[in-house]
Amino acid sequence: MLGDISQAENIYLACGYTDMRKSIDGLAALVQQNFRLDPFSNNLFLFCGHKCDRLKALYWEGDGFVLLYKRLEKGKFQWPRNEEEVRKLTTQEFRWLLEGLSLNQPKAVQKISVKNVI
């Protein structure tokens, strides 16, 4: 299905600024060269420019790349700028990002492992 990103195993966010003029080939090269990840894997890669009101998502569907582009009409994405080059997101963090929230929600209930409880 065209652009069914729900099938992605992992979601990776490119921290900092990305040149939003880059197309599929440029973003795939960025994933390979800068982040040492495989753009042909079943992963979703997210990129954001200086304005923080638009993002691009790159996803390999097995027979070709899908490039999704979202521009907010009002507001900005809370995009991390000063962290490591690429950050792996949970599905919850991805939802927060798309809802305009910070990826770090200090009041959110944190999941714990069973080992920490006993």
C-alpha positions in Angstrom: 0.0 0.0 0.0 1.4 3.4 -0.9 2.9 5.1 2.1 1.8 2.6 4.8 4.4 3.7 7.3 2.7 1.7 10.1 4.6 -1.4 8.8 8.0 0.2 9.7 10.0 -1.7 12.3 11.9 1.3 13.6 11.5 5.1 13.3 14.6 7.2 13.1 14.7 11.0 13.5 17.6 13.0 12.0 18.4 15.5 14.7 19.4 19.0 13.7 18.6 20.6 10.4 18.3 18.9 7.0 18.3 20.7 3.7 14.6 20.2 2.7 15.5 20.6 -1.0 16.9 17.0 -0.9 14.8 14.5 -2.7 14.7 10.7 -2.3 18.2 10.1 -3.5 19.7 12.8 -1.3 17.9 11.7 1.8 18.8 8.0 1.2 22.5 9.0 0.8 22.3 11.0 4.0 20.9 7.9 5.8 23.7 5.7 4.4 26.7 8.1 4.7 26.0 10.1 7.8 24.0 7.7 9.9 25.5 4.4 8.7 22.0 2.9 8.4 20.4 1.1 5.5 17.7 3.2 3.7 16.4 0.0 2.1 15.5 -1.5 5.5 12.0 -1.6 6.8 12.5 1.7 8.8 11.0 5.1 8.6 13.5 8.1 8.5 12.3 11.6 9.5 13.9 14.9 8.5 13.2 18.5 9.3 14.5 21.9 8.1 15.2 25.2 9.7 11.6 26.4 9.9 10.4 23.4 11.8 7.0 23.7 10.2 7.6 20.9 7.7 9.0 17.4 7.7 9.9 14.7 5.2 9.6 11.0 5.8 11.5 8.4 3.8 10.3 4.8 3.7 11.3 1.8 1.5 8.3 -0.3 0.5 10.2 -3.2 -1.1 9.7 -2.0 -4.7 10.5 1.7 -4.3 10.8 4.6 -1.9 7.9 6.6 -0.6 8.7 10.2 0.3 6.1 11.8 2.5 6.0 15.6 3.1 4.0 17.3 5.8 3.7 21.1 6.2 2.0 22.6 9.2 -0.3 25.5 8.5 0.1 26.8 12.1 2.7 25.8 14.7 6.0 24.0 14.6 7.4 20.6 15.3 9.4 20.2 18.5 12.5 18.9 16.7 15.6 18.0 18.7 18.6 20.0 17.5 21.5 19.4 19.8 21.5 15.7 20.3 23.1 12.8 18.6 22.9 12.7 14.8 20.1 10.2 14.6 17.6 9.2 17.3 15.4 6.1 17.4 11.8 6.9 18.3 9.1 4.9 19.9 5.7 5.0 18.3 4.5 7.1 21.2 7.3 9.6 20.7 6.4 9.7 17.0 2.8 10.5 17.8 3.9 13.3 20.2 6.1 14.7 17.5 3.3 14.8 14.9 1.0 16.4 17.5 3.5 19.2 18.1 4.6 18.0 21.5 8.2 17.6 22.7 9.7 14.1 22.5 10.6 14.4 26.2 7.3 14.3 28.2 8.4 14.4 31.9 4.9 13.8 33.2 4.2 10.8 31.0 4.0 7.5 32.7 7.2 5.7 31.9 7.3 2.0 31.0 9.4 -0.2 33.2 10.7 -3.7 32.8 9.6 -6.5 35.1 13.2 -6.8 36.3 13.0 -3.3 37.9 9.8 -4.1 39.8 11.0 -7.2 41.7 
